[in-house]
Amino acid sequence: MSATYAAYLPEEEPLNFDTEYFHDIRDQDGLSTLPSTAAASPAASIKLDAGTFPAKDAATPLPMGKFAILLMLNAVFPLSFEVVYPFVNAMIVEVGVTDDPERVGFYSGLVESIFSLMGFIMILPCGYLSDRFGRKPVILLGFAGLAVSMISFGLSKSLAGMIASRCIGGGLGASWAAIKVMTGEMTDRSNQDLAFSLLSVSYRLGQISGLPLGGLLAHPEQRFSWFRTAFWAEYPYLLPCLAGAAFAVLSILPGVIYIEETLASKRKQRRKINKRVQSYGSTNSSVSSTSTLVAPQEQTVYACEPSDIECVKKTTKPQSSWRSVLTPAVLSLLVNNALMCFSSEMIFSVFPLFAYTPVSSGGLGMSEANIGTAMAIRSLVQVVLMLGYSQVIRKMGTLRVYKLAMAFWVVVILYFPLLNWIARTPSLGTESSIFQASLLGFYVMWSIGGFCWTSSASLVNNAAPSAEALSLTTGISQMTLVLPQAVSPALGNSLFAASVHQNLLGGHLIWIVMLAMTIAG
């Protein structure tokens, strides 16, 4: 973690209404109308009721009725698209791409990377669409595309079909970033750490459900008597993909009904303005002391005829530019986030391949079902640890937690060769209590390292220069995350395959490279 970002965001700077940001003003929807980092404007001179600002240590309650739907959608996303991870390596062998288990990594890395690569390409277009048409339709369209992608993947009989299917899901799935934007617009600095930690918990809950499904429902003709037909033997991986697609489709209906749009322009279109004209004889009416805090040039209520008392001047706020968003603090954070994501995603993508590879070749020799169960247990461990995340943040601060979590990736990488050494030692093996305890320790270290994702989301939200820039800032941040997500699976899996196949540095080249990259970050 670079010290540069710390210089831009001092962790313990006290609040001061002359320099600090106004973030707790709420509009009639209960949604934040100003960003957590919007600089104080001349509108600060508007008189406010004494109760407008909460006490310094008070946290604004989360709008859980609205936020719960976002949590549900955030859980469905990994449940659907990660259902393939436990069986993708076996699927590549069975469709005839290669019959060499040591070369599977080249192809599985390509299949996994293409999803993130398409997300990288589409993240900004999806961001612009969400600014134009609203967050809600973009999110729901993404889940529809995810369902189509999963069904297509289950029916694929070639590498090209698998890649094309993941392209569909990755391209439309980029809209999930709008969930983070909505979260930022529904929260302020006092409750955003809790909100983003809940997002992380819901994501892991989705993994807990989806990853075992991928392993347990693969080859249903071998596991369940009622699936012993020629169709399921021809498409042995369709059932888990159908399960993932079903969750994506079923999540659309409650999303349509219950999601409330957070894009300010769309909210204004659907609700009535209840401000009343104070004087018909004056040019402008005065704004109530409890009105939303905005710059005077951005909201002016005009005197109207009694029959049309809801007349309001419509103003258009200027679109944020890349130059205005890419402040030194944001740039430093983006660089660190990219390095963090590269390490994290390489670990996540290499683990299924490492677990699938025979023990004699440097892996753990797990079955598809065991791989799915192992990854689900890891997600469960993180859910348990995330329950204390908000307390840790209050004691240590977001930036310190981010830096500490990054350091844990070094320990996680060292666990890979350790687990293989225990598995191949005759007196120990994968059934020994030492191996099981070491595997649990691996999950704990991995889960603590995952804290950097949640703290990163809060730091990005704080770094946005203005409310109008929040969507663009989040979009650019997601680009810096999605690009490593697109590169790291192919690079990590290919490097693992090369290390094993050519016995580079005793098969340990992959871990040395990952350590070097993580320490550099």
Phi, psi and omega per residue, in radians:
M1 nan 2.154 -3.107
S2 -1.236 2.555 3.075
A3 -1.337 -0.189 -3.087
T4 -1.053 -0.821 -3.077
Y5 -1.124 -0.633 3.123
A6 -1.064 -0.554 3.133
A7 -1.186 -0.513 -3.112
Y8 -1.510 -0.486 -3.115
L9 -2.146 1.441 3.113
P10 -1.073 2.295 -2.983
E11 -1.246 -0.603 -2.975
E12 -1.929 0.398 -3.122
E13 -1.167 2.220 -3.102
P14 -1.255 2.733 3.102
L15 -1.254 2.465 3.095
N16 -2.605 2.084 -3.026
F17 -1.198 -0.172 3.051
D18 -1.414 -0.476 -3.072
T19 -2.185 -0.360 -3.058
E20 -1.428 2.990 -3.007
Y21 -1.616 2.502 3.065
F22 -1.556 1.968 -3.004
H23 -2.267 -0.126 -3.005
D24 -1.838 0.185 3.122
I25 -1.373 2.248 -3.057
R26 -2.018 2.493 3.076
D27 -1.595 -3.014 -3.003
Q28 -1.255 -0.254 3.070
D29 -1.410 -0.239 -2.986
G30 1.444 0.248 3.138
L31 -1.889 2.637 -3.123
S32 -1.200 2.233 3.107
T33 -1.705 -0.213 3.046
L34 -2.167 2.621 3.140
P35 -1.303 2.865 3.093
S36 -1.190 -0.218 -3.092
T37 -2.206 0.430 3.110
A38 -1.348 2.185 -3.069
A39 -1.182 2.585 3.122
A40 -1.032 2.355 -3.068
S41 -2.051 3.093 3.069
P42 -1.025 -0.340 3.129
A43 -1.143 -0.178 3.111
A44 -1.098 -0.286 -3.140
S45 -1.342 -0.195 3.108
I46 -1.120 2.349 -3.131
K47 -1.279 2.384 -3.090
L48 -2.119 2.641 3.023
D49 -1.112 2.724 -3.088
A50 -1.094 -0.494 -3.081
G51 -1.580 0.119 -3.073
T52 -1.119 -0.817 3.141
F53 -1.625 2.274 3.088
P54 -1.282 2.948 3.055
A55 -1.034 2.714 -3.021
K56 -0.979 -0.694 -3.065
D57 -1.638 0.003 -3.109
A58 -1.378 2.482 3.099
A59 -1.851 2.325 3.085
T60 -1.163 2.242 3.127
P61 -1.083 2.454 3.074
L62 -1.250 2.460 3.040
P63 -1.314 1.352 -2.940
M64 -1.094 -0.544 3.113
G65 -1.032 -0.713 3.126
K66 -1.426 -0.671 -3.039
F67 -1.241 -0.489 -3.107
A68 -1.074 -0.598 3.123
I69 -1.168 -0.700 3.086
L70 -1.102 -0.688 3.114
L71 -1.097 -0.699 3.116
M72 -1.104 -0.812 3.129
L73 -1.123 -0.670 3.141
N74 -1.151 -0.498 3.084
A75 -1.360 -0.616 -3.112
V76 -1.185 -0.580 -3.083
F77 -1.004 -0.972 3.115
P78 -1.215 -0.525 3.112
L79 -1.018 -0.672 -3.091
S80 -1.411 -0.968 -2.956
F81 -1.426 -0.350 3.129
E82 -1.610 0.021 -3.137
V83 -1.118 -0.325 -3.086
V84 -1.449 -0.321 -3.002
Y85 -1.037 -0.705 -3.118
P86 -1.139 -0.464 -3.041
F87 -2.047 0.004 -3.051
V88 -1.083 -0.635 3.134
N89 -1.168 -0.771 3.108
A90 -1.163 -0.629 3.139
M91 -1.102 -0.690 3.127
I92 -1.080 -0.671 3.100
V93 -1.193 -0.748 -3.020
E94 -1.291 -0.512 3.114
V95 -1.433 -0.056 3.030
G96 1.613 0.268 3.113
V97 -1.153 -0.756 3.066
T98 -2.726 2.671 3.080
D99 -1.949 0.176 -3.135
D100 -1.819 1.896 -3.121
P101 -0.986 -0.471 -3.109
E102 -1.356 -0.219 3.134
R103 -1.848 0.000 -3.118
V104 -1.040 -0.613 -3.069
G105 -0.999 -0.602 3.130
F106 -1.023 -0.747 -3.028
Y107 -1.491 -0.676 3.105
S108 -1.146 -0.616 3.067
G109 -1.096 -0.673 3.108
L110 -1.138 -0.779 3.141
V111 -1.103 -0.733 -3.119
E112 -1.261 -0.610 -3.086
S113 -1.269 -0.566 -3.033
I114 -1.120 -0.549 3.097
F115 -1.058 -0.861 -3.128
S116 -1.249 -0.574 3.112
L117 -1.098 -0.765 3.093
M118 -1.161 -0.609 3.060
G119 -1.100 -0.690 3.101
F120 -1.085 -0.732 -3.127
I121 -1.170 -0.629 -3.000
M122 -1.719 -0.067 -3.015
I123 -1.099 -0.764 3.134
L124 -1.278 -0.752 3.033
P125 -0.974 -0.700 3.087
C126 -1.137 -0.629 3.089
G127 -1.126 -0.750 3.104
Y128 -1.139 -0.692 3.103
L129 -1.107 -0.675 3.134
S130 -1.205 -0.528 3.053
D131 -1.278 -0.488 -3.086
R132 -1.540 -0.806 -3.027
F133 -1.900 -0.157 -3.135
G134 1.934 2.745 -3.132
R135 -1.226 -0.695 -3.017
K136 -1.031 -0.943 -3.112
P137 -1.100 -0.584 3.141
V138 -1.181 -0.725 3.116
I139 -1.097 -0.815 -3.090
L140 -1.173 -0.641 3.070
L141 -1.086 -0.678 3.120
G142 -1.073 -0.688 3.138
F143 -1.246 -0.569 3.044
A144 -1.120 -0.760 3.097
G145 -1.124 -0.607 3.117
L146 -1.115 -0.704 3.122
A147 -1.108 -0.783 3.113
V148 -1.061 -0.738 -3.128
S149 -1.072 -0.748 -3.088
M150 -1.176 -0.741 3.124
I151 -1.105 -0.756 3.132
S152 -1.088 -0.679 -3.140
F153 -1.118 -0.745 -3.133
G154 -1.135 -0.451 3.134
L155 -1.589 -0.073 -3.060
S156 -1.203 2.449 3.104
K157 -2.164 0.246 -3.133
S158 -2.655 2.875 3.097
L159 -1.102 -0.681 3.135
A160 -1.088 -0.707 3.116
G161 -1.146 -0.691 3.110
M162 -1.113 -0.746 -3.129
I163 -1.170 -0.763 3.139
A164 -1.070 -0.694 3.131
S165 -1.112 -0.750 3.131
R166 -1.216 -0.482 3.064
C167 -1.099 -0.731 3.131
I168 -1.080 -0.869 -3.122
G169 -1.131 -0.703 -3.136
G170 -1.199 -0.700 -3.123
G171 -1.144 -0.833 3.135
L172 -1.453 -0.462 -3.136
G173 -1.210 -0.226 3.101
A174 -1.075 -0.305 -3.128
S175 -1.177 -0.226 3.129
W176 -1.101 -0.360 3.096
A177 -1.071 -0.442 3.109
A178 -1.106 -0.406 3.077
I179 -1.107 -0.715 3.102
K180 -1.165 -0.657 3.106
V181 -1.103 -0.788 3.119
M182 -1.065 -0.692 3.111
T183 -1.086 -0.761 3.101
G184 -1.086 -0.603 -3.128
E185 -1.384 -0.307 3.140
M186 -1.654 -0.106 -3.032
T187 -2.208 3.011 3.006
D188 -2.317 -3.020 -3.054
R189 -1.124 -0.453 -3.074
S190 -1.337 -0.384 -3.082
N191 -2.251 0.057 -3.065
Q192 -1.220 -0.576 3.109
D193 -1.101 -0.713 3.080
L194 -1.122 -0.741 -3.114
A195 -1.099 -0.820 -3.111
F196 -1.237 -0.514 3.058
S197 -1.203 -0.623 3.065
L198 -1.165 -0.628 3.045
L199 -1.063 -0.748 3.129
S200 -1.117 -0.725 3.120
V201 -1.101 -0.774 -3.135
S202 -1.126 -0.638 3.098
Y203 -1.086 -0.785 3.141
R204 -1.170 -0.609 3.086
L205 -1.108 -0.643 3.056
G206 -1.105 -0.710 3.091
Q207 -1.134 -0.701 3.139
I208 -1.018 -0.627 -3.140
S209 -1.439 -0.733 -3.006
G210 -1.353 -0.725 -3.078
L211 -1.111 -0.774 3.065
P212 -1.131 -0.587 3.102
L213 -1.021 -0.738 -3.130
G214 -1.055 -0.708 -3.126
G215 -1.391 -0.673 -3.043
L216 -1.377 -0.528 -3.093
L217 -1.625 -0.133 3.074
A218 -1.180 2.500 -3.092
H219 0.911 1.019 -3.123
P220 -1.120 -0.431 -3.141
E221 -1.162 -0.304 3.115
Q222 -1.674 -0.264 -3.021
R223 -1.915 -0.574 -3.016
F224 -2.218 2.263 -3.036
S225 -1.115 -0.598 -3.090
W226 -1.321 -0.080 3.072
F227 -1.852 0.179 -3.100
R228 -1.446 1.252 3.101
T229 -2.263 2.928 -3.128
A230 -1.135 -0.554 -3.106
F231 -1.104 -0.859 -3.102
W232 -1.257 -0.438 3.023
A233 -1.240 -0.560 3.110
E234 -1.302 -0.599 -3.130
Y235 -2.179 1.295 -3.020
P236 -1.236 -0.229 -3.106
Y237 -1.975 0.188 3.140
L238 -1.274 -0.671 -3.058
L239 -1.041 -0.870 3.099
P240 -1.101 -0.569 3.105
C241 -1.211 -0.657 3.067
L242 -1.117 -0.669 3.107
A243 -1.100 -0.782 3.095
G244 -1.097 -0.723 3.122
A245 -1.136 -0.661 -3.135
A246 -1.086 -0.737 3.105
F247 -1.107 -0.688 3.126
A248 -1.118 -0.765 -3.136
V249 -1.165 -0.782 -3.101
L250 -1.160 -0.407 3.128
S251 -1.359 -0.293 -3.094
I252 -1.191 -0.734 -3.076
L253 -1.065 -0.935 3.076
P254 -1.087 -0.506 3.069
G255 -1.122 -0.748 3.121
V256 -1.086 -0.712 -3.023
I257 -1.396 -0.745 -2.895
Y258 -1.877 -0.355 3.131
I259 -1.176 2.289 3.060
E260 -1.818 2.235 -3.110
E261 -1.063 2.370 3.109
T262 -1.864 -0.160 3.081
L263 -1.144 2.142 -2.982
A264 -0.978 -0.777 -3.085
S265 -1.109 -0.597 3.131
K266 -1.312 -0.606 3.091
R267 -1.127 -0.697 -3.125
K268 -1.148 -0.548 -3.130
Q269 -1.218 -0.551 -3.003
R270 -1.728 -0.159 -3.135
R271 -2.027 2.708 3.109
K272 -1.498 2.451 3.071
I273 -1.422 2.093 -3.029
N274 -1.747 0.273 3.068
K275 -1.340 2.396 -3.113
R276 -1.901 2.612 3.134
V277 -1.286 2.239 -3.099
Q278 -1.414 -0.550 -3.107
S279 -2.564 2.190 -3.140
Y280 -1.338 -0.314 -3.049
G281 -1.546 -0.222 -3.097
S282 -1.683 2.839 3.134
T283 -1.207 -0.802 -3.138
N284 -2.124 2.579 3.033
S285 -1.622 2.723 3.117
S286 -1.419 2.639 -3.134
V287 -1.592 2.378 -3.140
S288 -1.015 2.668 -3.119
S289 -1.171 -0.267 3.108
T290 -1.789 0.253 -3.124
S291 -1.231 2.872 3.082
T292 -1.079 2.412 -3.119
L293 -1.429 1.885 3.086
V294 -2.447 2.850 3.097
A295 -1.124 2.481 -3.101
P296 -0.956 -0.619 -3.105
Q297 -1.284 -0.156 -3.076
E298 -1.734 -0.228 3.124
Q299 -2.589 2.040 3.116
T300 -2.334 2.136 -3.133
V301 -1.676 2.113 -3.065
Y302 -1.623 2.625 3.010
A303 -1.190 2.451 -3.069
C304 -2.351 3.029 3.018
E305 -1.205 2.617 3.136
P306 -0.963 -0.538 -3.124
S307 -1.325 -0.199 -3.092
D308 -2.372 1.068 -2.992
I309 -1.291 -0.190 -3.068
E310 -1.655 0.240 3.138
C311 -1.144 2.245 -3.133
V312 -2.365 2.393 3.056
K313 -1.171 2.254 -3.136
K314 -1.654 2.046 3.131
T315 -1.943 2.643 3.124
T316 -2.006 2.110 3.125
K317 -1.399 2.471 -3.110
P318 -1.130 2.513 3.096
Q319 -1.211 2.454 3.115
S320 -1.262 2.470 3.114
S321 -1.794 2.832 3.098
W322 -1.042 -0.669 -3.102
R323 -1.120 -0.690 -3.129
S324 -1.247 -0.484 -3.107
V325 -1.448 -0.667 -3.033
L326 -1.431 1.159 3.052
T327 -1.287 2.867 3.114
P328 -0.963 -0.695 3.132
A329 -1.129 -0.741 3.141
V330 -1.153 -0.760 -3.137
L331 -1.051 -0.784 3.136
S332 -1.089 -0.725 3.131
L333 -1.143 -0.690 -3.133
L334 -1.101 -0.727 3.135
V335 -1.097 -0.809 3.137
N336 -1.138 -0.658 3.111
N337 -1.113 -0.687 3.136
A338 -1.097 -0.761 3.119
L339 -1.156 -0.702 3.097
M340 -1.068 -0.802 -3.107
C341 -1.138 -0.666 -3.128
F342 -1.059 -0.810 3.131
S343 -1.135 -0.810 -3.084
S344 -1.097 -0.826 -3.076
E345 -1.253 -0.537 3.088
M346 -1.157 -0.703 3.084
I347 -1.098 -0.786 -3.084
F348 -1.140 -0.673 -3.103
S349 -1.376 -0.563 -3.107
V350 -1.323 -0.544 -3.046
F351 -1.014 -0.838 3.120
P352 -1.040 -0.684 3.110
L353 -1.186 -0.738 3.088
F354 -1.053 -0.747 -3.135
A355 -1.218 -0.562 -3.116
Y356 -1.351 -0.561 -3.083
T357 -1.123 2.421 3.116
P358 -0.979 2.608 -3.126
V359 -1.010 -0.689 -3.112
S360 -1.141 -0.360 -3.140
S361 -1.745 0.090 3.080
G362 1.900 0.141 -3.131
G363 -1.972 -2.646 -3.113
L364 -2.071 -0.177 3.076
G365 1.136 0.660 -3.136
M366 -1.497 2.698 3.022
S367 -1.430 2.976 3.122
E368 -1.032 -0.762 -3.128
A369 -1.104 -0.740 3.141
N370 -1.187 -0.599 3.092
I371 -1.127 -0.809 3.113
G372 -1.066 -0.736 3.121
T373 -1.131 -0.741 -3.140
A374 -1.073 -0.766 -3.135
M375 -1.206 -0.571 3.088
A376 -1.200 -0.691 3.096
I377 -1.085 -0.721 3.107
R378 -1.055 -0.730 3.117
S379 -1.153 -0.658 3.108
L380 -1.110 -0.726 3.092
V381 -1.037 -0.731 3.140
Q382 -1.170 -0.642 3.089
V383 -1.043 -0.788 3.137
V384 -1.076 -0.795 -3.133
L385 -1.170 -0.573 -3.122
M386 -1.180 -0.314 3.116
L387 -1.086 -0.463 3.113
G388 -1.760 0.143 -3.049
Y389 -1.088 -0.799 -3.076
S390 -1.110 -0.622 3.090
Q391 -1.169 -0.686 3.104
V392 -1.110 -0.716 3.128
I393 -1.080 -0.747 -3.124
R394 -1.116 -0.576 -3.107
K395 -1.466 -0.655 -3.012
M396 -1.849 -0.481 -3.058
G397 1.640 2.616 -3.053
T398 -1.086 -0.767 -3.072
L399 -1.148 -0.717 3.140
R400 -1.165 -0.683 3.101
V401 -1.115 -0.703 3.109
Y402 -1.019 -0.829 -3.098
K403 -1.186 -0.695 3.132
L404 -1.144 -0.743 -3.138
A405 -1.103 -0.660 3.107
M406 -1.044 -0.650 -3.114
A407 -1.150 -0.457 -3.106
F408 -1.245 -0.338 3.118
W409 -1.090 -0.536 3.107
V410 -1.084 -0.780 3.131
V411 -1.117 -0.712 -3.120
V412 -1.062 -0.766 -3.119
I413 -1.113 -0.677 3.128
L414 -1.137 -0.403 3.140
Y415 -1.189 -0.532 -3.075
F416 -1.008 -1.009 3.122
P417 -1.134 -0.512 3.100
L418 -1.115 -0.773 3.142
L419 -1.107 -0.720 3.116
N420 -1.147 -0.680 3.113
W421 -1.076 -0.749 3.113
I422 -1.139 -0.715 -3.100
A423 -1.141 -0.614 -3.085
R424 -1.593 -0.119 3.094
T425 -1.300 2.121 -3.046
P426 -0.980 -0.660 -3.083
S427 -1.368 -0.122 -3.121
L428 -2.027 -1.582 3.131
G429 1.493 3.040 -3.054
T430 -1.283 -0.239 3.141
E431 -1.622 -0.098 -3.078
S432 -1.308 2.710 3.117
S433 -1.173 -0.542 3.111
I434 -1.127 -0.721 3.111
F435 -1.126 -0.780 -3.115
Q436 -1.126 -0.688 3.106
A437 -1.171 -0.694 3.113
S438 -1.145 -0.664 3.117
L439 -1.141 -0.690 3.087
L440 -1.135 -0.739 3.071
G441 -1.059 -0.653 3.070
F442 -1.053 -0.773 3.123
Y443 -1.097 -0.710 -3.125
V444 -1.136 -0.824 3.126
M445 -1.077 -0.728 3.130
W446 -1.093 -0.720 -3.111
S447 -1.198 -0.694 3.094
I448 -1.130 -0.696 3.057
G449 -1.036 -0.537 3.128
G450 -1.180 -0.217 3.084
F451 -1.033 -0.456 -3.085
C452 -1.130 -0.462 3.108
W453 -1.151 -0.801 -3.113
T454 -1.193 -0.789 3.132
S455 -1.153 -0.579 3.096
S456 -1.086 -0.725 3.139
A457 -1.077 -0.696 3.105
S458 -1.170 -0.719 3.138
L459 -1.108 -0.701 3.106
V460 -1.130 -0.752 3.139
N461 -1.075 -0.700 3.121
N462 -1.205 -0.529 -3.040
A463 -1.426 -0.225 -3.133
A464 -1.049 2.225 -3.069
P465 -1.126 -0.489 -3.089
S466 -2.777 2.997 3.107
A467 -1.098 -0.724 -3.124
E468 -1.161 -0.448 -3.109
A469 -1.551 -0.083 -3.059
L470 -1.085 -0.798 -3.130
S471 -1.109 -0.784 -3.135
L472 -1.157 -0.730 3.115
T473 -1.069 -0.782 3.112
T474 -1.119 -0.697 3.125
G475 -1.093 -0.788 3.116
I476 -1.128 -0.702 3.109
S477 -1.077 -0.734 3.121
Q478 -1.140 -0.572 3.077
M479 -1.087 -0.745 -3.141
T480 -1.198 -0.357 3.071
L481 -1.548 -0.693 -3.066
V482 -1.244 -0.599 3.127
L483 -1.065 -0.854 3.030
P484 -1.074 -0.588 3.089
Q485 -1.113 -0.550 3.125
A486 -1.330 -0.573 -3.051
V487 -1.573 -0.711 -2.970
S488 -1.111 -0.689 3.113
P489 -1.082 -0.797 3.141
A490 -1.141 -0.763 -3.131
L491 -1.178 -0.832 -3.104
G492 -1.124 -0.837 -3.126
N493 -1.175 -0.668 3.107
S494 -1.162 -0.702 3.130
L495 -1.172 -0.660 3.085
F496 -1.127 -0.782 3.134
A497 -1.082 -0.726 3.129
A498 -1.166 -0.706 3.135
S499 -1.073 -0.729 -3.114
V500 -1.319 -0.815 -3.037
H501 -1.162 -0.685 -3.095
Q502 -1.810 0.061 3.105
N503 0.938 0.810 -3.121
L504 -1.275 2.142 -3.095
L505 0.908 0.776 3.140
G506 1.217 0.371 -3.103
G507 1.477 0.101 -3.058
H508 -1.811 0.133 -3.121
L509 -1.015 -0.693 -3.119
I510 -1.005 -0.735 -3.083
W511 -1.274 -0.617 3.115
I512 -1.140 -0.759 3.122
V513 -1.126 -0.769 -3.140
M514 -1.110 -0.693 3.092
L515 -1.091 -0.787 -3.125
A516 -1.068 -0.746 -3.121
M517 -1.201 -0.673 -3.137
T518 -1.188 -0.769 3.125
I519 -1.120 -0.649 3.103
A520 -1.110 -0.543 3.132
G521 -1.326 nan nan
